[in-house]
Structure formats: C-alpha cells, structure tokens
C-alpha cells in the first residue's frame, strides 16, 4: 500500500499534522472572513491550519493548482462531492450507534454503514477510471484505489458484507399476536393477509382529515416491542446473528485511514470552489497565477474577493484594477481622495499573494506574482487602554519587529501608518520606513495621504485613485499609475463649483459676481463695480 496526500507532494510532510495560529495579517486583509465562510459548514475538519500555511515551493503550488484544474471537470467534482457526503454520513452513523440500546439493532446499522462505505469506494474508483486526470495527486489517488480494492482487507470486507446482507435479507418470520401476547416464530408458509386487509379498509377512506393526535418525541432506535421482536428473531437464527457479531468485532475500524484523510483534504478544494462559484457565475475572472523571485508584478483585473462576495451583483458593481511593476521598482505608493478604493486595492494585492501561495485560483484575469516568504501588514487602528503606550509607539514597535524579520521576498501592505502624528513627523517616519524596505529589497504597497512619499526615488511607483471629472464626489475606484500632484481632487471640486482661477477670471472679466440667496436657493447676478474690481 502507498500513502498519498492531496495537499503536499510528500505524503509524510509534517505540515499535514501541524496546528498553527492565525497569521497577524489575516484580519487586515479580510482573509479571516473568507476562512470563516469556508469552514463554517465543516467545523470539525480542522482545515484552518491548512489555510494559514503559505507554500514556499513552486512545485508544491503547482501540485495544488493541477488538482484544481482537474476539478474543473463537472463529473469529477460531482463524484468527489458524492464520495465526501457519503463518507460523512457513514461517520455520523458510526458516532450515533451508542445511542441504540438494542445490540442487534446497533450491529445491523454497523453492517449497513459498512455496505454504504463499500459502495462509495466502488463509485469513486469507477469515476476515476474513465475520467482524464493530469494532476499528480489524483493520479496517485487512482493508483491507490486500485491497490486498495485488490487488497485482501477490502476483498474480505466486501465478501462478508455481501454474505451477511444476502443472508439477513432471506430471513422470514411470523408474528403471532394473541391478546397482549406477542410471539415470534419462523415463517412456515402462512398466508399473508396484509394486502387483503388494506384493500378491505380502503373503502372507508375519505381523504385527509384534521388530526387531533398529539405528536410525541419518539425515542432513538426501536420501541420496546420492536426490540423484543428483534431479539426473538435473533434467537430463531443463532448462527446467522453470531456471524453478524463476529463481523462487527473483526471490522471495528473498516474505514481506510488514507481514504479518510483524503476525503478531509478534498474539502480544502471543494469548499473554496463553492465559495467562488457565485462570483464565477457573475462573470468575474479567476486565474492560476505564476510565481518567481524576479520582483516583477504583472496583475490584470485585480479585485477584492471579500467585497465581490458581499455584493449581490458582482459583475456590475466590482471595479477591477491593474498593477505592473518591473525592473528596480519595489514600492507602490497609492494616494488620492478618501473612500476612493486605496485600501481595497492594497488589501486585494495582499489577498492575491496569500491565496495564490495556497495554490488557489485567484481573483484576477492574469497574475504574475512574487513567491513570498511572509506578508507584513500595518493598518491604522484605534488606540486602546490595554497598552500604556500610545498608538504611534505601538506602530513603531510593530514596524521595527517586522523589518527585523523580513527578507528580500517579503511583502509589506502599509495602510495610513503614522496618521496619528503631525504631518512633518509622519513624512519623516514614513520616509525612513520606505528606505528600510528598499534596503531589504522587499516589495511594499503603501497607502498614504503624503504625496511626497510617491516621489521618494526611482524605486517608488506612484498610483492615484481617480474620481469622476464631472462630479468629484463620485469615486470611480480605479487606481491609475500616474504622478501624485496633490491637486487633482481639490481642482475637481473647484471645477465643479466654478472656483478655479480661470472661472473666477472669466466672471470678473464679465463684471459679474454671485450673491447666494439662501432663502430662495438661487444666485443673484450683479454687475461688479469698479471698487470691487480694484
């Protein structure tokens, strides 16, 4: 027998069993919301630790990407869904057997669960045999299933199940009811009057009527009378029921450990596909990113996955953006008006790198990413009373620690850091932080209100959120690569209200000015006197 894993190329990889805490950046990037939605349906599967672990090997990432690509075949995906739901049902049955107080009833359900498990294995094997597979993981699973089905363990299990099911189905017995006495005996060819009785009383049927019976909670398992009847039948056929007892003792743990693990690992893929399916149906793109260490980022039609999930009509509401840095460019500084999409853009870049490093298809049309070793985020937070230090002090300590840990393949997402201090101090500290990141040769996305940071040096790229030129109160949520001038937003407002130099000059040339009449909400046009002109 061979052991396999759908999560790692090496089935003995210790990360399969590692329990990890949620990374610090999960909440800042809203990745915790994705994880909560994905794992809520299967809280006992322990998938959280797998979602926390970034892969640092291209081979490992491609291993998972190939599995996702195979799952794009609807028949294969449905086959795995059926296998998974069946195995979960079997586990639920086994865990509830203790509630059945009649031993023969309990053993009968144990046999039935084993039969369902056997059918699930055969069904999955049949699908894998005739579907074209390309991923190493599923090819290994198909090979494993072939070996498992041919093993003596499974063959004996299958033989025992078929034999017991056939023999138990052949049992015939009669119930003799006389007064308050119920007696069970072997069937001796007595006539069956059930159909005659049903036919006779059918003439009195008048349709559905209101019932006045009080519904009582039925106990789990058999009633006392049913239990006594079953025990009586077991007494009539001692050899057969002894065989059933032996079966339950021999095959106490009939679920194969590898297949049990595989079913749980499958949920890593299936639950994510379920999460993104409504977004795919809405027409938004997903792609399989490629990675290297060249520091060149090429991302087309990027968007925030959490935001797309929340919107009812993603195809008409989600705005996509592009990001392209190459050569010696390392830091992207994003400026622009508030509520314009700066933080959403930065968060989406972080999401893309984490999800891509898990082997997931990511929310973009095309993505060439850095193979990161870690993500460090710094988002503006309110000051709390838990610490005796101020917010600025906390920010500096966190940034200092992360800069000590970071490497040249780390990614920084900085969102409005140092906003709690003065403009001069924020500019000084912000400059020093970006210089340290450049010294590391790491990648950073920095959202800031300081336009000066966008012109720090040639390693820094400036991007600006845009607004509707006709109405500066309307955000387009497009993030465009262009120099930050610090005037675009103010000039748009001035244009809207005719307060630019050109407009004022024109109005004075026409010797007109406006006096606001608040009571009638109108403008009174008056000729400008020579004194006003002077």
C-alpha positions as CSV (number, residue, x, y, z in Angstrom):
1,X,0.0,0.0,0.0
2,X,1.1,3.5,-0.7
3,X,0.3,6.6,1.2
4,X,-0.8,9.8,-0.5
5,X,-1.8,13.4,0.2
6,X,-3.7,15.9,-1.9
7,X,-2.2,18.8,0.0
8,X,1.5,18.1,-0.3
9,X,3.6,16.1,-2.9
10,X,5.3,14.4,0.0
11,X,2.6,12.4,2.0
12,X,4.9,12.4,5.0
13,X,5.1,16.2,5.1
14,X,4.9,17.2,8.8
15,X,2.7,20.2,7.9
16,X,-0.2,17.9,7.4
17,X,-0.4,17.5,11.1
18,X,0.8,20.9,12.3
19,X,-1.6,23.1,14.2
20,X,-1.0,26.8,13.5
21,X,-2.4,30.1,14.8
22,X,-4.0,32.6,12.5
23,X,-1.3,34.9,11.0
24,X,-1.4,38.6,12.1
25,X,-2.2,39.8,8.6
26,X,-5.4,37.7,8.2
27,X,-7.7,40.3,9.8
28,X,-6.2,43.3,8.0
29,X,-6.6,41.6,4.6
30,X,-10.1,40.2,5.5
31,X,-8.8,36.7,4.9
32,X,-10.4,35.7,8.2
33,X,-13.9,36.4,6.6
34,X,-13.1,34.1,3.7
35,X,-11.9,31.4,6.0
36,X,-14.9,31.7,8.3
37,X,-17.4,31.3,5.4
38,X,-15.5,28.4,4.0
39,X,-15.1,26.4,7.2
40,X,-18.4,27.1,8.8
41,X,-20.0,24.1,7.0
42,X,-17.3,21.7,8.2
43,X,-16.3,23.0,11.7
44,X,-14.7,19.7,12.8
45,X,-12.5,19.1,9.7
46,X,-9.6,21.2,11.1
47,X,-9.0,23.0,7.8
48,X,-8.0,26.3,9.4
49,X,-4.3,25.4,9.8
50,X,-4.0,24.5,6.1
51,X,-5.4,27.9,5.1
52,X,-2.8,29.6,7.3
53,X,0.2,27.9,5.7
54,X,1.8,29.7,2.7
55,X,3.7,27.4,0.4
56,X,7.2,28.4,-0.4
57,X,7.9,26.0,-3.2
58,X,6.8,26.3,-6.8
59,X,6.4,22.5,-7.1
60,X,4.0,22.5,-4.1
61,X,1.9,25.3,-5.5
62,X,1.7,23.7,-9.0
63,X,0.8,20.4,-7.3
64,X,-2.4,22.0,-5.9
65,X,-3.1,24.1,-9.0
66,X,-3.2,20.9,-11.1
67,X,-5.7,19.4,-8.7
68,X,-7.9,22.4,-9.0
69,X,-7.6,22.2,-12.8
70,X,-8.7,18.6,-12.8
71,X,-11.7,19.6,-10.6
72,X,-12.9,21.9,-13.4
73,X,-14.4,18.7,-14.9
74,X,-18.0,18.7,-13.6
75,X,-18.3,14.9,-13.5
76,X,-15.2,14.5,-11.4
77,X,-16.2,17.3,-9.0
78,X,-19.6,15.8,-8.5
79,X,-18.1,12.3,-8.0
80,X,-15.9,13.7,-5.2
81,X,-18.9,15.6,-3.7
82,X,-20.8,12.3,-3.6
83,X,-17.9,10.4,-2.1
84,X,-17.4,13.1,0.6
85,X,-21.0,13.4,1.6
86,X,-21.3,9.6,1.8
87,X,-18.3,9.2,4.0
88,X,-19.6,12.0,6.3
89,X,-22.9,10.1,6.5
90,X,-21.0,6.9,7.4
91,X,-19.1,8.7,10.2
92,X,-22.3,10.2,11.6
93,X,-23.9,6.7,11.7
94,X,-20.9,5.2,13.5
95,X,-20.8,8.0,16.0
96,X,-24.5,7.6,16.8
97,X,-24.5,3.8,17.3
98,X,-24.0,4.2,21.0
99,X,-27.5,5.7,21.2
100,X,-29.1,2.4,20.1
101,X,-29.6,0.3,23.2
102,X,-30.6,-2.9,21.4
103,X,-27.3,-4.7,20.4
104,X,-28.8,-6.4,17.3
105,X,-30.1,-3.1,16.1
106,X,-26.7,-1.5,16.6
107,X,-24.9,-4.3,14.8
108,X,-27.4,-4.1,11.9
109,X,-26.7,-0.4,11.4
110,X,-23.0,-1.1,11.6
111,X,-23.3,-3.6,8.7
112,X,-25.4,-1.1,6.7
113,X,-22.8,1.7,7.2
114,X,-20.0,-0.7,6.0
115,X,-22.1,-1.5,2.9
116,X,-22.5,2.2,2.2
117,X,-18.8,2.7,2.6
118,X,-18.0,-0.1,0.2
119,X,-20.4,1.4,-2.4
120,X,-18.7,4.8,-2.0
121,X,-15.3,3.3,-2.7
122,X,-16.5,1.5,-5.7
123,X,-18.3,4.6,-7.0
124,X,-15.2,6.8,-6.7
125,X,-13.0,4.1,-8.3
126,X,-15.4,3.8,-11.3
127,X,-15.3,7.6,-11.9
128,X,-11.5,7.9,-11.6
129,X,-11.1,5.0,-14.1
130,X,-12.7,6.7,-17.0
131,X,-12.0,10.4,-16.4
132,X,-8.9,12.0,-17.9
133,X,-6.6,13.1,-15.0
134,X,-3.5,15.2,-15.2
135,X,-2.7,16.1,-11.6
136,X,-0.1,14.1,-9.7
137,X,-2.4,14.0,-6.7
138,X,-5.4,12.4,-8.4
139,X,-3.2,10.1,-10.5
140,X,-1.8,8.8,-7.2
141,X,-5.2,8.5,-5.7
142,X,-6.4,6.4,-8.7
143,X,-3.4,4.1,-8.2
144,X,-4.0,3.9,-4.5
145,X,-7.7,2.9,-5.0
146,X,-6.7,0.2,-7.4
147,X,-4.3,-1.3,-4.9
148,X,-6.8,-0.9,-2.0
149,X,-9.6,-2.6,-3.9
150,X,-7.4,-5.5,-4.7
151,X,-6.1,-5.9,-1.2
152,X,-7.2,-8.9,1.0
153,X,-8.5,-6.5,3.6
154,X,-11.1,-4.9,1.2
155,X,-11.9,-8.1,-0.6
156,X,-12.7,-9.9,2.7
157,X,-14.7,-6.9,3.8
158,X,-16.7,-7.0,0.6
159,X,-17.3,-10.7,0.8
160,X,-18.5,-10.5,4.3
161,X,-20.8,-7.6,3.6
162,X,-22.4,-9.4,0.6
163,X,-22.8,-12.7,2.5
164,X,-24.4,-11.1,5.6
165,X,-26.6,-8.8,3.6
166,X,-27.9,-11.7,1.5
167,X,-28.5,-14.0,4.5
168,X,-30.2,-11.4,6.6
169,X,-32.4,-10.4,3.6
170,X,-33.6,-14.0,3.3
171,X,-34.9,-14.2,6.9
172,X,-38.7,-14.8,7.1
173,X,-40.6,-14.9,10.4
174,X,-44.1,-14.6,11.6
175,X,-45.5,-12.6,14.5
176,X,-48.4,-14.1,16.3
177,X,-50.5,-11.7,18.4
178,X,-53.0,-13.0,20.8
179,X,-54.4,-10.6,23.3
180,X,-51.5,-8.9,25.0
181,X,-49.1,-11.6,24.0
182,X,-46.7,-11.3,21.0
183,X,-44.9,-14.4,19.9
184,X,-42.2,-14.7,17.2
185,X,-41.7,-17.9,15.2
186,X,-40.1,-19.0,11.9
187,X,-42.3,-18.4,8.9
188,X,-43.9,-21.7,7.8
189,X,-45.8,-20.7,4.7
190,X,-48.7,-19.0,6.5
191,X,-50.8,-16.8,4.1
192,X,-50.2,-13.1,4.1
193,X,-53.4,-11.2,4.7
194,X,-51.8,-7.7,4.7
195,X,-52.9,-6.8,1.1
196,X,-56.5,-8.1,1.8
197,X,-56.8,-6.1,4.9
198,X,-55.5,-3.0,3.2
199,X,-57.9,-3.5,0.3
200,X,-60.9,-4.1,2.7
201,X,-60.4,-0.9,4.7
202,X,-59.6,1.3,1.7
203,X,-63.4,1.7,1.0
204,X,-63.7,3.7,4.2
205,X,-61.0,6.2,3.2
206,X,-62.5,9.7,2.9
207,X,-59.4,11.8,2.2
208,X,-57.2,13.8,4.6
209,X,-58.8,14.9,7.8
210,X,-57.6,17.0,10.6
211,X,-55.7,15.0,13.1
212,X,-56.1,15.6,16.8
213,X,-53.3,13.3,17.9
214,X,-50.6,14.9,20.0
215,X,-47.1,14.4,18.4
216,X,-44.8,12.8,20.9
217,X,-41.0,12.8,20.7
218,X,-40.0,9.3,19.6
219,X,-37.0,7.7,21.3
220,X,-34.0,6.9,19.3
221,X,-33.8,3.4,17.9
222,X,-36.6,0.8,18.4
223,X,-39.6,0.8,20.7
224,X,-39.6,-1.8,23.5
225,X,-41.9,-4.1,21.5
226,X,-39.8,-3.8,18.3
227,X,-36.7,-4.5,20.4
228,X,-38.2,-7.7,21.8
229,X,-39.3,-8.9,18.4
230,X,-35.8,-8.4,17.0
231,X,-34.2,-10.2,19.9
232,X,-36.7,-13.1,19.3
233,X,-35.7,-13.2,15.6
234,X,-32.0,-13.4,16.7
235,X,-32.9,-16.4,18.9
236,X,-34.5,-18.1,15.9
237,X,-31.4,-17.8,13.7
238,X,-28.4,-18.0,16.1
239,X,-25.7,-18.9,13.6
240,X,-26.5,-16.0,11.3
241,X,-26.6,-13.4,14.1
242,X,-23.4,-14.9,15.6
243,X,-21.8,-14.3,12.2
244,X,-23.0,-10.6,12.4
245,X,-21.5,-10.3,15.8
246,X,-18.1,-11.7,14.6
247,X,-18.2,-9.2,11.6
248,X,-18.7,-6.2,13.9
249,X,-15.8,-7.4,16.1
250,X,-13.4,-8.1,13.2
251,X,-14.1,-4.9,11.3
252,X,-14.3,-2.4,14.1
253,X,-12.4,0.2,12.0
254,X,-13.3,-0.6,8.4
255,X,-12.7,2.9,7.0
256,X,-9.3,3.1,5.4
257,X,-7.2,5.7,7.1
258,X,-5.7,7.0,3.9
259,X,-9.1,7.4,2.2
260,X,-10.5,9.0,5.4
261,X,-7.7,11.6,5.3
262,X,-8.1,12.1,1.5
263,X,-11.8,12.9,2.0
264,X,-10.9,15.6,4.6
265,X,-8.2,17.1,2.4
266,X,-10.7,17.2,-0.6
267,X,-12.7,19.8,1.4
268,X,-9.8,22.2,1.1
269,X,-10.5,22.3,-2.6
270,X,-14.3,21.8,-2.7
271,X,-15.1,24.4,-0.1
272,X,-13.1,27.1,-1.9
273,X,-14.7,26.2,-5.2
274,X,-18.1,26.6,-3.5
275,X,-17.1,30.0,-2.2
276,X,-16.0,31.4,-5.5
277,X,-18.7,29.8,-7.7
278,X,-21.3,32.6,-7.4
279,X,-18.5,35.1,-8.4
280,X,-17.6,33.0,-11.4
281,X,-21.2,32.8,-12.3
282,X,-21.4,36.6,-12.2
283,X,-18.6,36.8,-14.9
284,X,-15.7,37.9,-12.8
285,X,-12.3,36.4,-13.7
286,X,-10.1,33.9,-11.8
287,X,-6.8,32.6,-12.9
288,X,-3.9,30.4,-11.8
289,X,-1.0,32.7,-11.0
290,X,2.6,32.0,-11.9
291,X,5.4,32.9,-9.5
292,X,9.1,33.7,-9.4
293,X,11.5,35.8,-7.4
294,X,12.2,38.5,-10.0
295,X,10.2,41.1,-8.1
296,X,8.2,41.8,-11.3
297,X,4.4,42.0,-10.6
298,X,2.0,41.8,-13.5
299,X,-1.6,41.7,-12.4
300,X,-4.6,42.3,-14.7
301,X,-8.1,43.0,-13.5
302,X,-7.5,42.5,-9.8
303,X,-10.3,42.8,-7.3
304,X,-11.1,42.3,-3.6
305,X,-12.6,38.8,-3.2
306,X,-14.4,39.6,0.0
307,X,-16.0,42.7,-1.5
308,X,-17.1,40.7,-4.6
309,X,-18.6,38.0,-2.4
310,X,-20.7,40.6,-0.4
311,X,-22.1,42.4,-3.4
312,X,-25.3,41.0,-4.9
313,X,-24.4,41.7,-8.4
314,X,-20.6,41.5,-8.7
315,X,-20.4,41.8,-12.4
316,X,-21.9,45.3,-12.4
317,X,-20.5,46.5,-9.1
318,X,-17.0,45.3,-8.7
319,X,-14.3,47.5,-10.2
320,X,-11.1,45.8,-11.3
321,X,-7.6,47.3,-11.4
322,X,-4.2,46.5,-12.8
323,X,-0.8,46.5,-11.2
324,X,2.5,46.4,-13.1
325,X,6.0,46.9,-11.6
326,X,9.3,45.8,-13.1
327,X,13.0,46.3,-13.1
328,X,14.2,48.1,-9.9
329,X,10.7,49.2,-8.9
330,X,9.9,47.9,-5.4
331,X,7.3,50.1,-3.7
332,X,3.9,51.2,-4.8
333,X,2.6,54.4,-3.1
334,X,-1.1,55.0,-3.5
335,X,-2.6,58.4,-2.9
336,X,-5.9,60.1,-3.6
337,X,-9.2,61.1,-2.0
338,X,-10.7,59.2,0.9
339,X,-13.2,56.4,0.1
340,X,-11.6,56.1,-3.3
341,X,-10.5,52.5,-3.2
342,X,-6.9,52.8,-2.0
343,X,-7.2,50.4,0.9
344,X,-9.3,48.0,-1.1
345,X,-6.7,47.9,-3.8
346,X,-3.8,47.3,-1.3
347,X,-5.8,44.6,0.5
348,X,-6.6,42.9,-2.8
349,X,-2.9,42.6,-3.6
350,X,-2.3,41.0,-0.2
351,X,-5.2,38.6,-0.7
352,X,-3.9,37.7,-4.1
353,X,-0.4,36.7,-2.8
354,X,-1.7,34.7,0.1
355,X,-4.4,32.8,-1.9
356,X,-2.0,32.2,-4.7
357,X,0.6,30.8,-2.4
358,X,-2.0,28.3,-1.2
359,X,-2.4,27.0,-4.7
360,X,-5.9,28.6,-5.2
361,X,-7.2,30.2,-8.4
362,X,-7.1,33.9,-7.6
363,X,-9.4,36.9,-8.4
364,X,-7.7,38.4,-11.4
365,X,-7.6,37.9,-15.2
366,X,-3.8,37.4,-15.1
367,X,-1.4,37.3,-12.3
368,X,2.4,37.1,-12.2
369,X,3.4,37.3,-8.5
370,X,6.3,37.2,-6.2
371,X,6.9,33.9,-4.4
372,X,6.7,35.4,-0.9
373,X,8.0,34.1,2.4
374,X,5.8,36.3,4.6
375,X,3.3,39.1,4.5
376,X,3.5,42.0,6.9
377,X,0.6,44.4,7.3
378,X,0.2,47.7,9.2
379,X,-3.3,49.1,9.2
380,X,-4.5,52.1,11.1
381,X,-6.0,51.1,14.4
382,X,-7.7,53.0,17.2
383,X,-5.8,53.5,20.4
384,X,-6.8,51.1,23.2
385,X,-6.4,51.3,27.0
386,X,-4.8,47.9,27.2
387,X,-1.4,49.3,26.5
388,X,0.2,52.2,28.3
389,X,2.0,53.2,25.1
390,X,0.4,55.5,22.5
391,X,-0.7,54.4,19.1
392,X,2.4,55.9,17.4
393,X,4.7,54.0,19.8
394,X,2.8,50.7,19.1
395,X,3.1,51.3,15.3
396,X,6.9,51.9,15.6
397,X,7.5,48.8,17.7
398,X,5.4,46.6,15.3
399,X,7.2,48.0,12.2
400,X,10.6,47.6,13.8
401,X,9.9,44.0,14.7
402,X,8.6,43.1,11.2
403,X,11.6,44.9,9.5
404,X,13.9,42.7,11.6
405,X,12.1,39.5,10.5
406,X,11.5,40.4,6.8
407,X,13.6,39.3,3.9
408,X,14.0,40.3,0.3
409,X,11.0,38.1,-0.6
410,X,8.6,39.6,1.9
411,X,5.6,41.7,1.1
412,X,4.5,44.7,3.1
413,X,1.0,46.2,3.0
414,X,1.0,49.6,4.7
415,X,-2.2,51.5,5.2
416,X,-2.2,55.0,6.5
417,X,0.6,54.4,9.1
418,X,1.6,57.4,11.3
419,X,-1.6,59.2,10.7
420,X,-1.8,59.8,14.4
421,X,1.2,62.2,14.4
422,X,2.0,65.5,12.8
423,X,2.5,66.0,9.1
424,X,6.2,66.6,9.4
425,X,6.8,63.6,11.7
426,X,4.6,61.4,9.6
427,X,6.6,62.4,6.5
428,X,9.9,61.8,8.3
429,X,8.9,58.4,9.7
430,X,7.2,57.3,6.5
431,X,10.4,58.1,4.5
432,X,12.6,56.1,6.9
433,X,10.3,53.1,6.8
434,X,10.2,53.0,3.0
435,X,14.0,53.4,2.9
436,X,14.4,50.4,5.2
437,X,12.1,48.3,3.0
438,X,14.1,49.3,-0.1
439,X,17.3,48.4,1.8
440,X,15.8,44.9,2.3
441,X,14.9,44.8,-1.4
442,X,11.4,43.8,-0.4
443,X,8.0,44.6,-2.1
444,X,5.6,47.1,-0.5
445,X,2.2,48.6,-1.2
446,X,1.8,51.8,0.8
447,X,-1.5,53.7,1.1
448,X,-0.8,57.2,2.4
449,X,-2.0,60.8,2.4
450,X,1.6,62.0,1.9
451,X,2.2,62.7,-1.7
452,X,5.8,63.3,-1.1
453,X,6.4,59.6,-0.4
454,X,5.4,58.9,-4.0
455,X,8.5,60.8,-5.3
456,X,11.0,59.3,-2.9
457,X,13.2,57.8,-5.6
458,X,13.2,55.7,-8.8
459,X,12.3,52.6,-6.9
460,X,8.9,54.0,-5.9
461,X,5.9,53.9,-8.2
462,X,3.1,56.4,-7.8
463,X,-0.5,55.3,-8.2
464,X,-3.6,57.5,-7.7
465,X,-7.3,56.8,-7.2
466,X,-9.4,58.6,-9.7
467,X,-12.7,60.4,-9.5
468,X,-15.4,61.4,-11.9
469,X,-14.2,64.6,-13.6
470,X,-17.8,65.8,-13.9
471,X,-18.5,65.2,-10.3
472,X,-15.6,64.9,-7.8
473,X,-18.0,63.5,-5.2
474,X,-18.2,60.3,-7.3
475,X,-15.4,57.8,-6.9
476,X,-14.6,55.6,-9.9
477,X,-12.5,53.2,-7.6
478,X,-9.9,53.0,-10.4
479,X,-6.3,53.1,-9.3
480,X,-4.1,54.5,-12.0
481,X,-0.4,54.7,-12.4
482,X,0.5,58.4,-12.6
483,X,2.4,61.0,-10.5
484,X,0.7,62.3,-7.4
485,X,0.3,66.1,-7.6
486,X,-1.9,66.6,-4.5
487,X,-4.1,68.9,-6.5
488,X,-6.3,66.6,-8.6
489,X,-9.0,66.2,-6.1
490,X,-9.0,69.9,-5.0
491,X,-9.1,71.1,-8.6
492,X,-12.0,68.8,-9.4
493,X,-14.0,70.3,-6.6
494,X,-13.0,73.8,-7.7
495,X,-14.1,73.0,-11.2
496,X,-17.5,71.7,-10.0
497,X,-18.2,74.9,-8.2
498,X,-16.6,77.3,-10.7
499,X,-13.9,78.4,-8.3
500,X,-10.8,77.8,-10.4
501,X,-8.6,80.8,-11.4
502,X,-9.9,80.5,-15.0
503,X,-13.5,80.6,-13.9
504,X,-13.0,83.5,-11.5
505,X,-11.1,85.5,-14.0
506,X,-13.8,84.9,-16.6
507,X,-16.5,86.1,-14.3
508,X,-14.6,89.2,-13.3
509,X,-14.0,90.0,-16.9
510,X,-17.7,89.8,-17.4
511,X,-18.1,92.1,-14.4
512,X,-20.5,89.7,-12.7
513,X,-20.5,88.1,-9.3
514,X,-23.0,85.9,-7.4
515,X,-24.6,86.6,-4.1
516,X,-26.1,83.5,-2.6
517,X,-29.8,83.8,-1.7
518,X,-30.2,81.0,0.9
519,X,-34.0,81.7,1.3
520,X,-34.7,81.1,-2.4
521,X,-31.8,78.8,-3.1
522,X,-30.7,80.9,-6.1
523,X,-27.9,83.1,-7.2
524,X,-28.4,86.9,-7.7
525,X,-26.2,88.1,-10.6
526,X,-24.9,91.6,-10.0
527,X,-22.7,93.9,-12.0
528,X,-19.2,94.3,-10.5
529,X,-18.5,97.9,-9.6
530,X,-15.1,99.5,-10.2
531,X,-14.4,99.4,-6.5
532,X,-15.0,95.7,-6.3
533,X,-12.8,95.2,-9.3
534,X,-10.0,97.0,-7.6
